[in-house]
Amino acid sequence: MDPNDITLRAADRLEAALERLALVLEARLAAPAPVAASMAGPSTNMVPRAEVERISARLDEALGRLRMLLGDDAAAEV
């Protein structure tokens, strides 16, 4: 991999950002609801789990297409 290839560097940054997003979402979904929020009823600012899973699937698909475009060598390094 050429360290100066902006396409590969962008792919690395995108995948790292998606990994951070996935970790944050997992932690948020796994965390118990605050007591005050649970007493007030369902939160209006939470994204439904099905929506998160749908977005995750779309991002996985997009990353797969990106890896395919970059080639097998880039996919192994990303």
C-alpha positions as CSV (number, residue, x, y, z in Angstrom):
1,M,0.0,0.0,0.0
2,D,1.4,3.4,-1.0
3,P,1.2,5.6,2.1
4,N,0.5,8.6,-0.1
5,D,-2.5,7.1,-1.9
6,I,-5.4,9.3,-0.7
7,T,-8.0,6.8,-1.6
8,L,-6.6,4.1,0.6
9,R,-6.0,6.7,3.4
10,A,-9.6,7.8,3.1
11,A,-10.8,4.2,3.3
12,D,-8.7,3.6,6.4
13,R,-10.2,6.7,8.0
14,L,-13.7,5.7,7.1
15,E,-13.4,2.2,8.5
16,A,-11.8,3.5,11.7
17,A,-14.7,6.0,12.1
18,L,-17.3,3.3,11.5
19,E,-15.6,1.0,14.0
20,R,-15.7,3.8,16.6
21,L,-19.4,4.4,15.8
22,A,-20.2,0.7,16.2
23,L,-18.5,0.6,19.6
24,V,-20.4,3.7,20.8
25,L,-23.7,2.3,19.6
26,E,-23.1,-1.0,21.2
27,A,-22.2,0.6,24.5
28,R,-25.3,2.9,24.3
29,L,-27.6,0.0,23.5
30,A,-26.2,-2.1,26.3
31,A,-26.3,0.6,29.0
32,P,-29.2,0.5,31.4
33,A,-31.6,3.5,31.1
34,P,-31.1,6.2,33.7
35,V,-33.7,6.0,36.5
36,A,-35.3,9.3,35.7
37,A,-35.7,8.4,32.0
38,S,-37.1,5.0,32.7
39,M,-39.8,6.5,35.0
40,A,-40.8,9.1,32.3
41,G,-41.6,6.4,29.8
42,P,-39.9,5.6,26.5
43,S,-37.1,8.0,25.5
44,T,-37.9,10.1,22.4
45,N,-34.2,10.6,21.5
46,M,-33.3,6.9,21.2
47,V,-33.0,5.3,17.8
48,P,-34.9,2.0,17.6
49,R,-32.6,-1.1,17.5
50,A,-34.0,-2.2,14.2
51,E,-33.0,1.1,12.6
52,V,-29.5,0.8,14.0
53,E,-29.2,-2.7,12.6
54,R,-30.5,-1.5,9.2
55,I,-28.0,1.3,9.1
56,S,-25.2,-1.1,10.2
57,A,-26.1,-3.5,7.4
58,R,-26.0,-0.6,4.8
59,L,-22.6,0.5,6.1
60,D,-21.3,-3.1,6.0
61,E,-22.5,-3.4,2.4
62,A,-20.8,0.0,1.5
63,L,-17.6,-1.1,3.1
64,G,-17.7,-4.4,1.1
65,R,-18.1,-2.5,-2.1
66,L,-15.3,-0.2,-1.2
67,R,-13.0,-3.2,-0.4
68,M,-14.0,-4.7,-3.8
69,L,-13.1,-1.5,-5.6
70,L,-9.8,-1.2,-3.8
71,G,-8.9,-4.8,-4.6
72,D,-7.9,-7.8,-2.5
73,D,-4.6,-6.4,-1.3
74,A,-6.3,-3.3,0.1
75,A,-9.0,-5.3,1.8
76,A,-6.4,-7.4,3.7
77,E,-4.7,-4.2,5.0
78,V,-7.9,-2.3,5.9
